[in-house]
Amino acid sequence: MGRKGNIRDDADLNQLLVLANMESYNAILIGQGKKMSERLVLLRELAIKQMETLSLVSMDSLKRLPEGDPE
């Protein structure tokens, strides 16, 4: 059964990032005059590629930025 409410409430950071990117890309596709059926295919491909890429990135493996001097 589907959940009620906003899907963002249960999304993790990666899902929120991909969703924001999809919303921006959808606006671009609309501006290009793409039909909804074509946009859905392109947006699905984008989401899959981005989620695959993000799943390979571990936050633990990223170097932390050096802390600056407090002002």
MDAnalysis code that builds the backbone (N, CA, C; Angstrom):
import MDAnalysis as mda
import numpy as np

u = mda.Universe.empty(213, n_residues=71, atom_resindex=np.repeat(np.arange(71), 3), trajectory=True)
u.add_TopologyAttr("name", ["N", "CA", "C"] * 71)
u.add_TopologyAttr("resid", np.arange(1, 72))
u.add_TopologyAttr("resname", ["MET", "GLY", "ARG", "LYS", "GLY", "ASN", "ILE", "ARG", "ASP", "ASP", "ALA", "ASP", "LEU", "ASN", "GLN", "LEU", "LEU", "VAL", "LEU", "ALA", "ASN", "MET", "GLU", "SER", "TYR", "ASN", "ALA", "ILE", "LEU", "ILE", "GLY", "GLN", "GLY", "LYS", "LYS", "MET", "SER", "GLU", "ARG", "LEU", "VAL", "LEU", "LEU", "ARG", "GLU", "LEU", "ALA", "ILE", "LYS", "GLN", "MET", "GLU", "THR", "LEU", "SER", "LEU", "VAL", "SER", "MET", "ASP", "SER", "LEU", "LYS", "ARG", "LEU", "PRO", "GLU", "GLY", "ASP", "PRO", "GLU"])
u.atoms.positions = np.array([
    [0.846, -1.167, 0.000],
    [0.000, 0.000, 0.000],
    [0.896, 1.236, 0.000],
    [0.502, 2.267, -0.699],
    [1.290, 3.489, -0.779],
    [1.230, 4.292, 0.504],
    [2.273, 5.029, 0.726],
    [2.327, 5.887, 1.914],
    [1.657, 7.212, 1.615],
    [1.149, 7.824, 2.645],
    [0.530, 9.141, 2.506],
    [1.570, 10.203, 2.801],
    [1.393, 11.382, 2.229],
    [2.298, 12.488, 2.513],
    [3.308, 12.698, 1.400],
    [4.270, 13.523, 1.698],
    [5.289, 13.905, 0.727],
    [6.376, 12.838, 0.668],
    [6.777, 12.434, -0.534],
    [7.811, 11.395, -0.668],
    [9.137, 11.854, -0.076],
    [9.334, 13.146, 0.018],
    [10.581, 13.666, 0.586],
    [10.727, 13.333, 2.071],
    [9.616, 13.087, 2.740],
    [9.654, 12.793, 4.173],
    [10.414, 11.511, 4.485],
    [10.409, 10.564, 3.566],
    [11.057, 9.273, 3.790],
    [12.303, 9.078, 2.929],
    [12.704, 10.101, 2.181],
    [13.846, 9.985, 1.272],
    [15.159, 10.233, 2.010],
    [16.211, 9.532, 1.545],
    [17.534, 9.797, 2.106],
    [18.200, 10.924, 1.312],
    [19.400, 11.292, 1.711],
    [20.091, 12.425, 1.090],
    [20.297, 12.220, -0.409],
    [20.723, 11.033, -0.806],
    [20.945, 10.766, -2.228],
    [19.651, 10.875, -3.025],
    [18.573, 10.344, -2.486],
    [17.291, 10.410, -3.175],
    [16.807, 11.848, -3.310],
    [17.020, 12.647, -2.276],
    [16.633, 14.060, -2.354],
    [17.445, 14.799, -3.408],
    [18.729, 14.487, -3.491],
    [19.596, 15.121, -4.490],
    [19.144, 14.752, -5.900],
    [18.884, 13.482, -6.128],
    [18.437, 13.033, -7.449],
    [17.079, 13.638, -7.792],
    [16.191, 13.697, -6.833],
    [14.874, 14.286, -7.071],
    [14.992, 15.752, -7.476],
    [15.842, 16.496, -6.786],
    [16.044, 17.908, -7.136],
    [16.614, 18.033, -8.547],
    [17.555, 17.165, -8.897],
    [18.129, 17.187, -10.242],
    [17.080, 16.842, -11.291],
    [16.227, 15.886, -10.979],
    [15.167, 15.503, -11.916],
    [14.192, 16.649, -12.140],
    [13.860, 17.371, -11.085],
    [12.941, 18.501, -11.226],
    [13.533, 19.576, -12.133],
    [14.819, 19.845, -11.960],
    [15.486, 20.848, -12.804],
    [15.549, 20.390, -14.249],
    [15.931, 19.116, -14.446],
    [16.044, 18.574, -15.800],
    [14.675, 18.531, -16.477],
    [13.630, 18.207, -15.716],
    [12.287, 18.187, -16.276],
    [11.893, 19.576, -16.792],
    [12.245, 20.613, -16.042],
    [11.939, 21.978, -16.491],
    [12.654, 22.288, -17.804],
    [13.892, 21.832, -17.931],
    [14.646, 22.045, -19.178],
    [13.967, 21.306, -20.328],
    [13.571, 20.060, -20.075],
    [12.920, 19.268, -21.125],
    [11.590, 19.879, -21.545],
    [10.852, 20.409, -20.590],
    [9.591, 21.090, -20.913],
    [9.884, 22.291, -21.794],
    [10.921, 23.044, -21.453],
    [11.314, 24.199, -22.259],
    [11.710, 23.820, -23.673],
    [12.205, 22.599, -23.837],
    [12.580, 22.104, -25.166],
    [11.391, 21.528, -25.924],
    [10.228, 21.518, -25.274],
    [9.019, 21.040, -25.930],
    [8.878, 19.523, -25.973],
    [9.581, 18.804, -25.115],
    [9.497, 17.339, -25.098],
    [8.140, 16.903, -24.557],
    [7.589, 15.857, -25.131],
    [6.324, 15.298, -24.655],
    [6.553, 14.577, -23.337],
    [5.482, 14.460, -22.550],
    [5.599, 13.832, -21.245],
    [6.159, 12.413, -21.348],
    [5.724, 11.650, -22.319],
    [6.201, 10.268, -22.451],
    [7.710, 10.221, -22.666],
    [8.229, 11.138, -23.466],
    [9.670, 11.199, -23.712],
    [10.408, 11.691, -22.467],
    [9.826, 12.661, -21.779],
    [10.450, 13.177, -20.559],
    [10.560, 12.091, -19.500],
    [9.507, 11.275, -19.368],
    [9.531, 10.218, -18.364],
    [10.665, 9.226, -18.617],
    [10.897, 8.879, -19.873],
    [11.989, 7.963, -20.216],
    [13.330, 8.600, -19.861],
    [13.528, 9.851, -20.248],
    [14.795, 10.538, -19.988],
    [15.022, 10.748, -18.496],
    [13.976, 11.100, -17.770],
    [14.101, 11.316, -16.329],
    [14.402, 10.010, -15.599],
    [13.797, 8.926, -16.048],
    [14.070, 7.616, -15.433],
    [15.532, 7.244, -15.652],
    [16.029, 7.429, -16.871],
    [17.431, 7.122, -17.161],
    [18.360, 7.961, -16.287],
    [18.046, 9.243, -16.151],
    [18.847, 10.133, -15.314],
    [18.867, 9.647, -13.872],
    [17.702, 9.308, -13.343],
    [17.601, 8.874, -11.946],
    [18.402, 7.598, -11.708],
    [18.295, 6.656, -12.614],
    [19.022, 5.394, -12.460],
    [20.527, 5.643, -12.476],
    [21.010, 6.423, -13.437],
    [22.450, 6.705, -13.537],
    [22.954, 7.426, -12.291],
    [22.200, 8.423, -11.839],
    [22.648, 9.179, -10.677],
    [22.627, 8.337, -9.414],
    [21.601, 7.524, -9.211],
    [21.548, 6.680, -8.016],
    [22.667, 5.643, -8.038],
    [22.983, 5.090, -9.214],
    [24.095, 4.140, -9.319],
    [25.410, 4.823, -8.964],
    [25.615, 6.021, -9.483],
    [26.843, 6.753, -9.209],
    [26.949, 7.108, -7.737],
    [25.881, 7.620, -7.179],
    [25.905, 8.011, -5.771],
    [26.087, 6.820, -4.840],
    [25.607, 5.657, -5.243],
    [25.765, 4.474, -4.393],
    [27.222, 4.033, -4.329],
    [28.034, 4.435, -5.306],
    [29.454, 4.091, -5.321],
    [30.288, 5.027, -4.460],
    [29.727, 6.183, -4.135],
    [30.455, 7.182, -3.368],
    [30.135, 6.999, -1.889],
    [31.164, 6.805, -1.118],
    [30.994, 6.686, 0.324],
    [31.425, 7.994, 0.958],
    [30.598, 8.531, 1.818],
    [30.948, 9.779, 2.487],
    [32.205, 9.595, 3.332],
    [32.444, 8.380, 3.812],
    [33.627, 8.115, 4.620],
    [34.910, 8.206, 3.803],
    [34.789, 7.943, 2.482],
    [35.987, 7.950, 1.646],
    [36.356, 9.351, 1.161],
    [35.441, 10.303, 1.340],
    [35.727, 11.671, 0.916],
    [36.613, 12.358, 1.949],
    [37.556, 13.113, 1.474],
    [38.426, 13.832, 2.383],
    [37.666, 15.015, 2.982],
    [37.895, 15.226, 4.248],
    [37.272, 16.375, 4.912],
    [38.053, 17.621, 4.569],
    [37.354, 18.708, 4.415],
    [38.006, 19.983, 4.194],
    [38.686, 20.426, 5.490],
    [39.847, 21.031, 5.360],
    [40.499, 21.494, 6.592],
    [39.629, 22.571, 7.250],
    [39.640, 22.545, 8.570],
    [38.850, 23.536, 9.297],
    [39.597, 24.857, 9.284],
    [38.871, 25.913, 9.017],
    [39.470, 27.240, 8.984],
    [39.593, 27.818, 10.383],
    [40.274, 28.937, 10.457],
    [40.392, 29.629, 11.740],
    [39.059, 30.280, 12.081],
    [38.602, 30.095, 13.298],
    [37.354, 30.765, 13.692],
    [37.556, 32.260, 13.750],
    [36.570, 32.969, 13.298],
    [36.678, 34.439, 13.293],
    [35.842, 35.039, 14.374],
])
